[in-house]
Amino acid sequence: MALKSKNELRFIDGTLAKLTPQEAEDQSELVAWEMANSMICSWIVNIIDPKLYASVAYTKTAKSICENLRKVMLCYW
């Protein structure tokens, strides 16, 4: 709900992918995306069970963290 209310759910579902330098009008768009993605990654890492941390420790995007968590959770069921 928090991600949806902040219009950041798109980082999770992949509809707001990182721009390439050619797509961005200026460097500030790339920096803004990186900042928001880092914040969301931090939120996710801080709420998951510490046992799951190893499965997402080296991922770089919020979308990839969620994809990894989905795979891990499927293994538990």
mmCIF file of the N, C-alpha and C atoms, coordinates in Angstrom:
data_MODEL
# 
_entry.id   MODEL 
# 
loop_
_atom_site.group_PDB 
_atom_site.id 
_atom_site.type_symbol 
_atom_site.label_atom_id 
_atom_site.label_alt_id 
_atom_site.label_comp_id 
_atom_site.label_asym_id 
_atom_site.label_entity_id 
_atom_site.label_seq_id 
_atom_site.pdbx_PDB_ins_code 
_atom_site.Cartn_x 
_atom_site.Cartn_y 
_atom_site.Cartn_z 
_atom_site.occupancy 
_atom_site.B_iso_or_equiv 
_atom_site.pdbx_formal_charge 
_atom_site.auth_seq_id 
_atom_site.auth_comp_id 
_atom_site.auth_asym_id 
_atom_site.auth_atom_id 
_atom_site.pdbx_PDB_model_num 
ATOM 1   N N  . MET A 1 1  ? 0.828  -1.194  0.000   1.00 0.00 ? 1  MET A N  1 
ATOM 2   C CA . MET A 1 1  ? 0.000  0.000   0.000   1.00 0.00 ? 1  MET A CA 1 
ATOM 3   C C  . MET A 1 1  ? 0.871  1.256   0.000   1.00 0.00 ? 1  MET A C  1 
ATOM 4   N N  . ALA A 1 2  ? 1.958  1.216   0.757   1.00 0.00 ? 2  ALA A N  1 
ATOM 5   C CA . ALA A 1 2  ? 2.832  2.392   0.819   1.00 0.00 ? 2  ALA A CA 1 
ATOM 6   C C  . ALA A 1 2  ? 3.436  2.690   -0.549  1.00 0.00 ? 2  ALA A C  1 
ATOM 7   N N  . LEU A 1 3  ? 3.865  1.654   -1.260  1.00 0.00 ? 3  LEU A N  1 
ATOM 8   C CA . LEU A 1 3  ? 4.440  1.876   -2.586  1.00 0.00 ? 3  LEU A CA 1 
ATOM 9   C C  . LEU A 1 3  ? 3.409  2.420   -3.555  1.00 0.00 ? 3  LEU A C  1 
ATOM 10  N N  . LYS A 1 4  ? 2.203  1.911   -3.478  1.00 0.00 ? 4  LYS A N  1 
ATOM 11  C CA . LYS A 1 4  ? 1.137  2.396   -4.363  1.00 0.00 ? 4  LYS A CA 1 
ATOM 12  C C  . LYS A 1 4  ? 0.796  3.846   -4.053  1.00 0.00 ? 4  LYS A C  1 
ATOM 13  N N  . SER A 1 5  ? 0.738  4.189   -2.780  1.00 0.00 ? 5  SER A N  1 
ATOM 14  C CA . SER A 1 5  ? 0.380  5.556   -2.416  1.00 0.00 ? 5  SER A CA 1 
ATOM 15  C C  . SER A 1 5  ? 1.452  6.553   -2.819  1.00 0.00 ? 5  SER A C  1 
ATOM 16  N N  . LYS A 1 6  ? 2.693  6.103   -2.915  1.00 0.00 ? 6  LYS A N  1 
ATOM 17  C CA . LYS A 1 6  ? 3.778  6.990   -3.320  1.00 0.00 ? 6  LYS A CA 1 
ATOM 18  C C  . LYS A 1 6  ? 4.066  6.889   -4.816  1.00 0.00 ? 6  LYS A C  1 
ATOM 19  N N  . ASN A 1 7  ? 3.219  6.173   -5.538  1.00 0.00 ? 7  ASN A N  1 
ATOM 20  C CA . ASN A 1 7  ? 3.356  5.983   -6.977  1.00 0.00 ? 7  ASN A CA 1 
ATOM 21  C C  . ASN A 1 7  ? 4.691  5.319   -7.322  1.00 0.00 ? 7  ASN A C  1 
ATOM 22  N N  . GLU A 1 8  ? 5.111  4.373   -6.475  1.00 0.00 ? 8  GLU A N  1 
ATOM 23  C CA . GLU A 1 8  ? 6.382  3.696   -6.688  1.00 0.00 ? 8  GLU A CA 1 
ATOM 24  C C  . GLU A 1 8  ? 6.216  2.200   -6.905  1.00 0.00 ? 8  GLU A C  1 
ATOM 25  N N  . LEU A 1 9  ? 5.000  1.746   -7.029  1.00 0.00 ? 9  LEU A N  1 
ATOM 26  C CA . LEU A 1 9  ? 4.749  0.346   -7.303  1.00 0.00 ? 9  LEU A CA 1 
ATOM 27  C C  . LEU A 1 9  ? 5.340  -0.045  -8.661  1.00 0.00 ? 9  LEU A C  1 
ATOM 28  N N  . ARG A 1 10 ? 5.483  0.920   -9.529  1.00 0.00 ? 10 ARG A N  1 
ATOM 29  C CA . ARG A 1 10 ? 6.025  0.670   -10.867 1.00 0.00 ? 10 ARG A CA 1 
ATOM 30  C C  . ARG A 1 10 ? 7.474  0.173   -10.827 1.00 0.00 ? 10 ARG A C  1 
ATOM 31  N N  . PHE A 1 11 ? 8.192  0.483   -9.754  1.00 0.00 ? 11 PHE A N  1 
ATOM 32  C CA . PHE A 1 11 ? 9.549  -0.040  -9.615  1.00 0.00 ? 11 PHE A CA 1 
ATOM 33  C C  . PHE A 1 11 ? 9.516  -1.550  -9.386  1.00 0.00 ? 11 PHE A C  1 
ATOM 34  N N  . ILE A 1 12 ? 8.492  -2.015  -8.701  1.00 0.00 ? 12 ILE A N  1 
ATOM 35  C CA . ILE A 1 12 ? 8.357  -3.429  -8.369  1.00 0.00 ? 12 ILE A CA 1 
ATOM 36  C C  . ILE A 1 12 ? 7.870  -4.249  -9.563  1.00 0.00 ? 12 ILE A C  1 
ATOM 37  N N  . ASP A 1 13 ? 6.872  -3.739  -10.270 1.00 0.00 ? 13 ASP A N  1 
ATOM 38  C CA . ASP A 1 13 ? 6.314  -4.517  -11.379 1.00 0.00 ? 13 ASP A CA 1 
ATOM 39  C C  . ASP A 1 13 ? 7.073  -4.318  -12.689 1.00 0.00 ? 13 ASP A C  1 
ATOM 40  N N  . GLY A 1 14 ? 8.059  -3.426  -12.682 1.00 0.00 ? 14 GLY A N  1 
ATOM 41  C CA . GLY A 1 14 ? 8.908  -3.242  -13.855 1.00 0.00 ? 14 GLY A CA 1 
ATOM 42  C C  . GLY A 1 14 ? 8.393  -2.278  -14.896 1.00 0.00 ? 14 GLY A C  1 
ATOM 43  N N  . THR A 1 15 ? 7.259  -1.630  -14.651 1.00 0.00 ? 15 THR A N  1 
ATOM 44  C CA . THR A 1 15 ? 6.735  -0.696  -15.643 1.00 0.00 ? 15 THR A CA 1 
ATOM 45  C C  . THR A 1 15 ? 7.506  0.626   -15.658 1.00 0.00 ? 15 THR A C  1 
ATOM 46  N N  . LEU A 1 16 ? 8.320  0.846   -14.637 1.00 0.00 ? 16 LEU A N  1 
ATOM 47  C CA . LEU A 1 16 ? 9.197  2.019   -14.628 1.00 0.00 ? 16 LEU A CA 1 
ATOM 48  C C  . LEU A 1 16 ? 10.640 1.526   -14.579 1.00 0.00 ? 16 LEU A C  1 
ATOM 49  N N  . ALA A 1 17 ? 11.122 1.113   -15.726 1.00 0.00 ? 17 ALA A N  1 
ATOM 50  C CA . ALA A 1 17 ? 12.478 0.578   -15.825 1.00 0.00 ? 17 ALA A CA 1 
ATOM 51  C C  . ALA A 1 17 ? 13.488 1.718   -15.830 1.00 0.00 ? 17 ALA A C  1 
ATOM 52  N N  . LYS A 1 18 ? 14.714 1.372   -15.483 1.00 0.00 ? 18 LYS A N  1 
ATOM 53  C CA . LYS A 1 18 ? 15.784 2.364   -15.482 1.00 0.00 ? 18 LYS A CA 1 
ATOM 54  C C  . LYS A 1 18 ? 16.030 2.847   -16.900 1.00 0.00 ? 18 LYS A C  1 
ATOM 55  N N  . LEU A 1 19 ? 16.136 4.135   -17.049 1.00 0.00 ? 19 LEU A N  1 
ATOM 56  C CA . LEU A 1 19 ? 16.416 4.724   -18.352 1.00 0.00 ? 19 LEU A CA 1 
ATOM 57  C C  . LEU A 1 19 ? 17.869 4.482   -18.730 1.00 0.00 ? 19 LEU A C  1 
ATOM 58  N N  . THR A 1 20 ? 18.103 4.357   -20.009 1.00 0.00 ? 20 THR A N  1 
ATOM 59  C CA . THR A 1 20 ? 19.476 4.324   -20.485 1.00 0.00 ? 20 THR A CA 1 
ATOM 60  C C  . THR A 1 20 ? 19.934 5.773   -20.649 1.00 0.00 ? 20 THR A C  1 
ATOM 61  N N  . PRO A 1 21 ? 21.222 6.022   -20.678 1.00 0.00 ? 21 PRO A N  1 
ATOM 62  C CA . PRO A 1 21 ? 21.681 7.409   -20.874 1.00 0.00 ? 21 PRO A CA 1 
ATOM 63  C C  . PRO A 1 21 ? 21.132 8.056   -22.149 1.00 0.00 ? 21 PRO A C  1 
ATOM 64  N N  . GLN A 1 22 ? 20.867 7.251   -23.180 1.00 0.00 ? 22 GLN A N  1 
ATOM 65  C CA . GLN A 1 22 ? 20.318 7.795   -24.417 1.00 0.00 ? 22 GLN A CA 1 
ATOM 66  C C  . GLN A 1 22 ? 18.844 8.198   -24.266 1.00 0.00 ? 22 GLN A C  1 
ATOM 67  N N  . GLU A 1 23 ? 18.121 7.510   -23.402 1.00 0.00 ? 23 GLU A N  1 
ATOM 68  C CA . GLU A 1 23 ? 16.698 7.804   -23.203 1.00 0.00 ? 23 GLU A CA 1 
ATOM 69  C C  . GLU A 1 23 ? 16.471 9.012   -22.306 1.00 0.00 ? 23 GLU A C  1 
ATOM 70  N N  . ALA A 1 24 ? 17.374 9.249   -21.397 1.00 0.00 ? 24 ALA A N  1 
ATOM 71  C CA . ALA A 1 24 ? 17.206 10.335  -20.437 1.00 0.00 ? 24 ALA A CA 1 
ATOM 72  C C  . ALA A 1 24 ? 17.517 11.676  -21.090 1.00 0.00 ? 24 ALA A C  1 
ATOM 73  N N  . GLU A 1 25 ? 16.700 12.655  -20.756 1.00 0.00 ? 25 GLU A N  1 
ATOM 74  C CA . GLU A 1 25 ? 16.951 13.991  -21.284 1.00 0.00 ? 25 GLU A CA 1 
ATOM 75  C C  . GLU A 1 25 ? 18.173 14.617  -20.629 1.00 0.00 ? 25 GLU A C  1 
ATOM 76  N N  . ASP A 1 26 ? 18.366 14.329  -19.369 1.00 0.00 ? 26 ASP A N  1 
ATOM 77  C CA . ASP A 1 26 ? 19.558 14.800  -18.671 1.00 0.00 ? 26 ASP A CA 1 
ATOM 78  C C  . ASP A 1 26 ? 19.901 13.825  -17.545 1.00 0.00 ? 26 ASP A C  1 
ATOM 79  N N  . GLN A 1 27 ? 21.023 14.019  -16.942 1.00 0.00 ? 27 GLN A N  1 
ATOM 80  C CA . GLN A 1 27 ? 21.513 13.116  -15.902 1.00 0.00 ? 27 GLN A CA 1 
ATOM 81  C C  . GLN A 1 27 ? 20.606 13.087  -14.669 1.00 0.00 ? 27 GLN A C  1 
ATOM 82  N N  . SER A 1 28 ? 19.861 14.145  -14.423 1.00 0.00 ? 28 SER A N  1 
ATOM 83  C CA . SER A 1 28 ? 19.028 14.203  -13.218 1.00 0.00 ? 28 SER A CA 1 
ATOM 84  C C  . SER A 1 28 ? 17.933 13.134  -13.225 1.00 0.00 ? 28 SER A C  1 
ATOM 85  N N  . GLU A 1 29 ? 17.427 12.747  -14.390 1.00 0.00 ? 29 GLU A N  1 
ATOM 86  C CA . GLU A 1 29 ? 16.425 11.680  -14.458 1.00 0.00 ? 29 GLU A CA 1 
ATOM 87  C C  . GLU A 1 29 ? 17.019 10.344  -14.021 1.00 0.00 ? 29 GLU A C  1 
ATOM 88  N N  . LEU A 1 30 ? 18.245 10.086  -14.439 1.00 0.00 ? 30 LEU A N  1 
ATOM 89  C CA . LEU A 1 30 ? 18.908 8.851   -14.043 1.00 0.00 ? 30 LEU A CA 1 
ATOM 90  C C  . LEU A 1 30 ? 19.189 8.834   -12.545 1.00 0.00 ? 30 LEU A C  1 
ATOM 91  N N  . VAL A 1 31 ? 19.622 9.962   -12.025 1.00 0.00 ? 31 VAL A N  1 
ATOM 92  C CA . VAL A 1 31 ? 19.915 10.074  -10.603 1.00 0.00 ? 31 VAL A CA 1 
ATOM 93  C C  . VAL A 1 31 ? 18.640 9.909   -9.783  1.00 0.00 ? 31 VAL A C  1 
ATOM 94  N N  . ALA A 1 32 ? 17.555 10.503  -10.228 1.00 0.00 ? 32 ALA A N  1 
ATOM 95  C CA . ALA A 1 32 ? 16.275 10.394  -9.514  1.00 0.00 ? 32 ALA A CA 1 
ATOM 96  C C  . ALA A 1 32 ? 15.797 8.943   -9.487  1.00 0.00 ? 32 ALA A C  1 
ATOM 97  N N  . TRP A 1 33 ? 15.936 8.230   -10.607 1.00 0.00 ? 33 TRP A N  1 
ATOM 98  C CA . TRP A 1 33 ? 15.531 6.825   -10.647 1.00 0.00 ? 33 TRP A CA 1 
ATOM 99  C C  . TRP A 1 33 ? 16.373 6.008   -9.672  1.00 0.00 ? 33 TRP A C  1 
ATOM 100 N N  . GLU A 1 34 ? 17.687 6.230   -9.689  1.00 0.00 ? 34 GLU A N  1 
ATOM 101 C CA . GLU A 1 34 ? 18.586 5.495   -8.786  1.00 0.00 ? 34 GLU A CA 1 
ATOM 102 C C  . GLU A 1 34 ? 18.242 5.755   -7.317  1.00 0.00 ? 34 GLU A C  1 
ATOM 103 N N  . MET A 1 35 ? 17.955 6.993   -6.985  1.00 0.00 ? 35 MET A N  1 
ATOM 104 C CA . MET A 1 35 ? 17.617 7.334   -5.601  1.00 0.00 ? 35 MET A CA 1 
ATOM 105 C C  . MET A 1 35 ? 16.342 6.627   -5.156  1.00 0.00 ? 35 MET A C  1 
ATOM 106 N N  . ALA A 1 36 ? 15.316 6.679   -5.983  1.00 0.00 ? 36 ALA A N  1 
ATOM 107 C CA . ALA A 1 36 ? 14.045 6.052   -5.629  1.00 0.00 ? 36 ALA A CA 1 
ATOM 108 C C  . ALA A 1 36 ? 14.194 4.531   -5.549  1.00 0.00 ? 36 ALA A C  1 
ATOM 109 N N  . ASN A 1 37 ? 14.896 3.945   -6.499  1.00 0.00 ? 37 ASN A N  1 
ATOM 110 C CA . ASN A 1 37 ? 15.111 2.501   -6.483  1.00 0.00 ? 37 ASN A CA 1 
ATOM 111 C C  . ASN A 1 37 ? 15.869 2.084   -5.223  1.00 0.00 ? 37 ASN A C  1 
ATOM 112 N N  . SER A 1 38 ? 16.890 2.823   -4.858  1.00 0.00 ? 38 SER A N  1 
ATOM 113 C CA . SER A 1 38 ? 17.669 2.507   -3.656  1.00 0.00 ? 38 SER A CA 1 
ATOM 114 C C  . SER A 1 38 ? 16.817 2.574   -2.400  1.00 0.00 ? 38 SER A C  1 
ATOM 115 N N  . MET A 1 39 ? 15.946 3.556   -2.336  1.00 0.00 ? 39 MET A N  1 
ATOM 116 C CA . MET A 1 39 ? 15.070 3.704   -1.182  1.00 0.00 ? 39 MET A CA 1 
ATOM 117 C C  . MET A 1 39 ? 14.124 2.500   -1.072  1.00 0.00 ? 39 MET A C  1 
ATOM 118 N N  . ILE A 1 40 ? 13.552 2.092   -2.181  1.00 0.00 ? 40 ILE A N  1 
ATOM 119 C CA . ILE A 1 40 ? 12.627 0.965   -2.179  1.00 0.00 ? 40 ILE A CA 1 
ATOM 120 C C  . ILE A 1 40 ? 13.358 -0.332  -1.840  1.00 0.00 ? 40 ILE A C  1 
ATOM 121 N N  . CYS A 1 41 ? 14.550 -0.510  -2.388  1.00 0.00 ? 41 CYS A N  1 
ATOM 122 C CA . CYS A 1 41 ? 15.352 -1.696  -2.053  1.00 0.00 ? 41 CYS A CA 1 
ATOM 123 C C  . CYS A 1 41 ? 15.633 -1.735  -0.566  1.00 0.00 ? 41 CYS A C  1 
ATOM 124 N N  . SER A 1 42 ? 15.956 -0.608  0.002   1.00 0.00 ? 42 SER A N  1 
ATOM 125 C CA . SER A 1 42 ? 16.225 -0.524  1.436   1.00 0.00 ? 42 SER A CA 1 
ATOM 126 C C  . SER A 1 42 ? 14.991 -0.904  2.241   1.00 0.00 ? 42 SER A C  1 
ATOM 127 N N  . TRP A 1 43 ? 13.824 -0.404  1.851   1.00 0.00 ? 43 TRP A N  1 
ATOM 128 C CA . TRP A 1 43 ? 12.585 -0.747  2.543   1.00 0.00 ? 43 TRP A CA 1 
ATOM 129 C C  . TRP A 1 43 ? 12.367 -2.256  2.526   1.00 0.00 ? 43 TRP A C  1 
ATOM 130 N N  . ILE A 1 44 ? 12.539 -2.848  1.354   1.00 0.00 ? 44 ILE A N  1 
ATOM 131 C CA . ILE A 1 44 ? 12.287 -4.280  1.217   1.00 0.00 ? 44 ILE A CA 1 
ATOM 132 C C  . ILE A 1 44 ? 13.254 -5.078  2.089   1.00 0.00 ? 44 ILE A C  1 
ATOM 133 N N  . VAL A 1 45 ? 14.533 -4.750  1.996   1.00 0.00 ? 45 VAL A N  1 
ATOM 134 C CA . VAL A 1 45 ? 15.538 -5.486  2.768   1.00 0.00 ? 45 VAL A CA 1 
ATOM 135 C C  . VAL A 1 45 ? 15.289 -5.362  4.263   1.00 0.00 ? 45 VAL A C  1 
ATOM 136 N N  . ASN A 1 46 ? 14.806 -4.223  4.698   1.00 0.00 ? 46 ASN A N  1 
ATOM 137 C CA . ASN A 1 46 ? 14.559 -4.016  6.122   1.00 0.00 ? 46 ASN A CA 1 
ATOM 138 C C  . ASN A 1 46 ? 13.313 -4.732  6.650   1.00 0.00 ? 46 ASN A C  1 
ATOM 139 N N  . ILE A 1 47 ? 12.428 -5.182  5.764   1.00 0.00 ? 47 ILE A N  1 
ATOM 140 C CA . ILE A 1 47 ? 11.222 -5.854  6.250   1.00 0.00 ? 47 ILE A CA 1 
ATOM 141 C C  . ILE A 1 47 ? 11.225 -7.356  6.035   1.00 0.00 ? 47 ILE A C  1 
ATOM 142 N N  . ILE A 1 48 ? 12.156 -7.869  5.231   1.00 0.00 ? 48 ILE A N  1 
ATOM 143 C CA . ILE A 1 48 ? 12.148 -9.311  4.997   1.00 0.00 ? 48 ILE A CA 1 
ATOM 144 C C  . ILE A 1 48 ? 12.817 -10.054 6.152   1.00 0.00 ? 48 ILE A C  1 
ATOM 145 N N  . ASP A 1 49 ? 12.511 -11.312 6.250   1.00 0.00 ? 49 ASP A N  1 
ATOM 146 C CA . ASP A 1 49 ? 13.126 -12.178 7.254   1.00 0.00 ? 49 ASP A CA 1 
ATOM 147 C C  . ASP A 1 49 ? 14.628 -12.235 6.973   1.00 0.00 ? 49 ASP A C  1 
ATOM 148 N N  . PRO A 1 50 ? 15.458 -12.103 7.995   1.00 0.00 ? 50 PRO A N  1 
ATOM 149 C CA . PRO A 1 50 ? 16.913 -12.150 7.792   1.00 0.00 ? 50 PRO A CA 1 
ATOM 150 C C  . PRO A 1 50 ? 17.392 -13.404 7.059   1.00 0.00 ? 50 PRO A C  1 
ATOM 151 N N  . LYS A 1 51 ? 16.654 -14.497 7.161   1.00 0.00 ? 51 LYS A N  1 
ATOM 152 C CA . LYS A 1 51 ? 17.022 -15.726 6.454   1.00 0.00 ? 51 LYS A CA 1 
ATOM 153 C C  . LYS A 1 51 ? 16.935 -15.562 4.939   1.00 0.00 ? 51 LYS A C  1 
ATOM 154 N N  . LEU A 1 52 ? 16.121 -14.618 4.490   1.00 0.00 ? 52 LEU A N  1 
ATOM 155 C CA . LEU A 1 52 ? 15.946 -14.389 3.056   1.00 0.00 ? 52 LEU A CA 1 
ATOM 156 C C  . LEU A 1 52 ? 16.941 -13.386 2.491   1.00 0.00 ? 52 LEU A C  1 
ATOM 157 N N  . TYR A 1 53 ? 17.660 -12.723 3.358   1.00 0.00 ? 53 TYR A N  1 
ATOM 158 C CA . TYR A 1 53 ? 18.558 -11.655 2.910   1.00 0.00 ? 53 TYR A CA 1 
ATOM 159 C C  . TYR A 1 53 ? 19.582 -12.148 1.884   1.00 0.00 ? 53 TYR A C  1 
ATOM 160 N N  . ALA A 1 54 ? 20.129 -13.332 2.079   1.00 0.00 ? 54 ALA A N  1 
ATOM 161 C CA . ALA A 1 54 ? 21.152 -13.847 1.166   1.00 0.00 ? 54 ALA A CA 1 
ATOM 162 C C  . ALA A 1 54 ? 20.637 -13.964 -0.268  1.00 0.00 ? 54 ALA A C  1 
ATOM 163 N N  . SER A 1 55 ? 19.343 -14.188 -0.428  1.00 0.00 ? 55 SER A N  1 
ATOM 164 C CA . SER A 1 55 ? 18.795 -14.346 -1.775  1.00 0.00 ? 55 SER A CA 1 
ATOM 165 C C  . SER A 1 55 ? 18.644 -13.019 -2.515  1.00 0.00 ? 55 SER A C  1 
ATOM 166 N N  . VAL A 1 56 ? 18.743 -11.911 -1.802  1.00 0.00 ? 56 VAL A N  1 
ATOM 167 C CA . VAL A 1 56 ? 18.583 -10.602 -2.449  1.00 0.00 ? 56 VAL A CA 1 
ATOM 168 C C  . VAL A 1 56 ? 19.753 -9.659  -2.201  1.00 0.00 ? 56 VAL A C  1 
ATOM 169 N N  . ALA A 1 57 ? 20.779 -10.117 -1.521  1.00 0.00 ? 57 ALA A N  1 
ATOM 170 C CA . ALA A 1 57 ? 21.863 -9.243  -1.085  1.00 0.00 ? 57 ALA A CA 1 
ATOM 171 C C  . ALA A 1 57 ? 22.577 -8.535  -2.238  1.00 0.00 ? 57 ALA A C  1 
ATOM 172 N N  . TYR A 1 58 ? 22.686 -9.165  -3.373  1.00 0.00 ? 58 TYR A N  1 
ATOM 173 C CA . TYR A 1 58 ? 23.468 -8.581  -4.467  1.00 0.00 ? 58 TYR A CA 1 
ATOM 174 C C  . TYR A 1 58 ? 22.632 -8.093  -5.641  1.00 0.00 ? 58 TYR A C  1 
ATOM 175 N N  . THR A 1 59 ? 21.340 -7.980  -5.445  1.00 0.00 ? 59 THR A N  1 
ATOM 176 C CA . THR A 1 59 ? 20.480 -7.476  -6.511  1.00 0.00 ? 59 THR A CA 1 
ATOM 177 C C  . THR A 1 59 ? 20.528 -5.957  -6.534  1.00 0.00 ? 59 THR A C  1 
ATOM 178 N N  . LYS A 1 60 ? 20.298 -5.398  -7.704  1.00 0.00 ? 60 LYS A N  1 
ATOM 179 C CA . LYS A 1 60 ? 20.462 -3.954  -7.865  1.00 0.00 ? 60 LYS A CA 1 
ATOM 180 C C  . LYS A 1 60 ? 19.169 -3.185  -8.058  1.00 0.00 ? 60 LYS A C  1 
ATOM 181 N N  . THR A 1 61 ? 18.082 -3.903  -8.298  1.00 0.00 ? 61 THR A N  1 
ATOM 182 C CA . THR A 1 61 ? 16.819 -3.199  -8.504  1.00 0.00 ? 61 THR A CA 1 
ATOM 183 C C  . THR A 1 61 ? 15.729 -3.792  -7.621  1.00 0.00 ? 61 THR A C  1 
ATOM 184 N N  . ALA A 1 62 ? 14.752 -2.968  -7.326  1.00 0.00 ? 62 ALA A N  1 
ATOM 185 C CA . ALA A 1 62 ? 13.621 -3.424  -6.524  1.00 0.00 ? 62 ALA A CA 1 
ATOM 186 C C  . ALA A 1 62 ? 12.876 -4.544  -7.243  1.00 0.00 ? 62 ALA A C  1 
ATOM 187 N N  . LYS A 1 63 ? 12.766 -4.429  -8.550  1.00 0.00 ? 63 LYS A N  1 
ATOM 188 C CA . LYS A 1 63 ? 12.086 -5.475  -9.321  1.00 0.00 ? 63 LYS A CA 1 
ATOM 189 C C  . LYS A 1 63 ? 12.816 -6.801  -9.177  1.00 0.00 ? 63 LYS A C  1 
ATOM 190 N N  . SER A 1 64 ? 14.143 -6.803  -9.289  1.00 0.00 ? 64 SER A N  1 
ATOM 191 C CA . SER A 1 64 ? 14.881 -8.058  -9.193  1.00 0.00 ? 64 SER A CA 1 
ATOM 192 C C  . SER A 1 64 ? 14.822 -8.634  -7.779  1.00 0.00 ? 64 SER A C  1 
ATOM 193 N N  . ILE A 1 65 ? 14.768 -7.781  -6.756  1.00 0.00 ? 65 ILE A N  1 
ATOM 194 C CA . ILE A 1 65 ? 14.596 -8.275  -5.386  1.00 0.00 ? 65 ILE A CA 1 
ATOM 195 C C  . ILE A 1 65 ? 13.272 -9.021  -5.276  1.00 0.00 ? 65 ILE A C  1 
ATOM 196 N N  . CYS A 1 66 ? 12.211 -8.429  -5.776  1.00 0.00 ? 66 CYS A N  1 
ATOM 197 C CA . CYS A 1 66 ? 10.887 -9.070  -5.698  1.00 0.00 ? 66 CYS A CA 1 
ATOM 198 C C  . CYS A 1 66 ? 10.844 -10.355 -6.504  1.00 0.00 ? 66 CYS A C  1 
ATOM 199 N N  . GLU A 1 67 ? 11.485 -10.381 -7.664  1.00 0.00 ? 67 GLU A N  1 
ATOM 200 C CA . GLU A 1 67 ? 11.531 -11.608 -8.461  1.00 0.00 ? 67 GLU A CA 1 
ATOM 201 C C  . GLU A 1 67 ? 12.268 -12.708 -7.703  1.00 0.00 ? 67 GLU A C  1 
ATOM 202 N N  . ASN A 1 68 ? 13.395 -12.371 -7.087  1.00 0.00 ? 68 ASN A N  1 
ATOM 203 C CA . ASN A 1 68 ? 14.148 -13.356 -6.312  1.00 0.00 ? 68 ASN A CA 1 
ATOM 204 C C  . ASN A 1 68 ? 13.344 -13.863 -5.123  1.00 0.00 ? 68 ASN A C  1 
ATOM 205 N N  . LEU A 1 69 ? 12.657 -12.962 -4.445  1.00 0.00 ? 69 LEU A N  1 
ATOM 206 C CA . LEU A 1 69 ? 11.840 -13.371 -3.303  1.00 0.00 ? 69 LEU A CA 1 
ATOM 207 C C  . LEU A 1 69 ? 10.707 -14.286 -3.732  1.00 0.00 ? 69 LEU A C  1 
ATOM 208 N N  . ARG A 1 70 ? 10.111 -14.009 -4.877  1.00 0.00 ? 70 ARG A N  1 
ATOM 209 C CA . ARG A 1 70 ? 9.047  -14.883 -5.385  1.00 0.00 ? 70 ARG A CA 1 
ATOM 210 C C  . ARG A 1 70 ? 9.583  -16.293 -5.624  1.00 0.00 ? 70 ARG A C  1 
ATOM 211 N N  . LYS A 1 71 ? 10.754 -16.394 -6.236  1.00 0.00 ? 71 LYS A N  1 
ATOM 212 C CA . LYS A 1 71 ? 11.366 -17.703 -6.504  1.00 0.00 ? 71 LYS A CA 1 
ATOM 213 C C  . LYS A 1 71 ? 11.650 -18.435 -5.206  1.00 0.00 ? 71 LYS A C  1 
ATOM 214 N N  . VAL A 1 72 ? 12.206 -17.733 -4.242  1.00 0.00 ? 72 VAL A N  1 
ATOM 215 C CA . VAL A 1 72 ? 12.535 -18.339 -2.951  1.00 0.00 ? 72 VAL A CA 1 
ATOM 216 C C  . VAL A 1 72 ? 11.270 -18.804 -2.251  1.00 0.00 ? 72 VAL A C  1 
ATOM 217 N N  . MET A 1 73 ? 10.246 -17.999 -2.273  1.00 0.00 ? 73 MET A N  1 
ATOM 218 C CA . MET A 1 73 ? 9.005  -18.351 -1.581  1.00 0.00 ? 73 MET A CA 1 
ATOM 219 C C  . MET A 1 73 ? 8.339  -19.558 -2.258  1.00 0.00 ? 73 MET A C  1 
ATOM 220 N N  . LEU A 1 74 ? 8.471  -19.701 -3.563  1.00 0.00 ? 74 LEU A N  1 
ATOM 221 C CA . LEU A 1 74 ? 7.914  -20.871 -4.242  1.00 0.00 ? 74 LEU A CA 1 
ATOM 222 C C  . LEU A 1 74 ? 8.620  -22.143 -3.768  1.00 0.00 ? 74 LEU A C  1 
ATOM 223 N N  . CYS A 1 75 ? 9.889  -22.033 -3.459  1.00 0.00 ? 75 CYS A N  1 
ATOM 224 C CA . CYS A 1 75 ? 10.639 -23.204 -2.975  1.00 0.00 ? 75 CYS A CA 1 
ATOM 225 C C  . CYS A 1 75 ? 10.145 -23.626 -1.595  1.00 0.00 ? 75 CYS A C  1 
ATOM 226 N N  . TYR A 1 76 ? 9.685  -22.684 -0.795  1.00 0.00 ? 76 TYR A N  1 
ATOM 227 C CA . TYR A 1 76 ? 9.218  -23.019 0.544   1.00 0.00 ? 76 TYR A CA 1 
ATOM 228 C C  . TYR A 1 76 ? 7.876  -23.723 0.530   1.00 0.00 ? 76 TYR A C  1 
ATOM 229 N N  . TRP A 1 77 ? 7.082  -23.518 -0.507  1.00 0.00 ? 77 TRP A N  1 
ATOM 230 C CA . TRP A 1 77 ? 5.761  -24.107 -0.556  1.00 0.00 ? 77 TRP A CA 1 
ATOM 231 C C  . TRP A 1 77 ? 5.877  -25.401 -1.253  1.00 0.00 ? 77 TRP A C  1 
# 
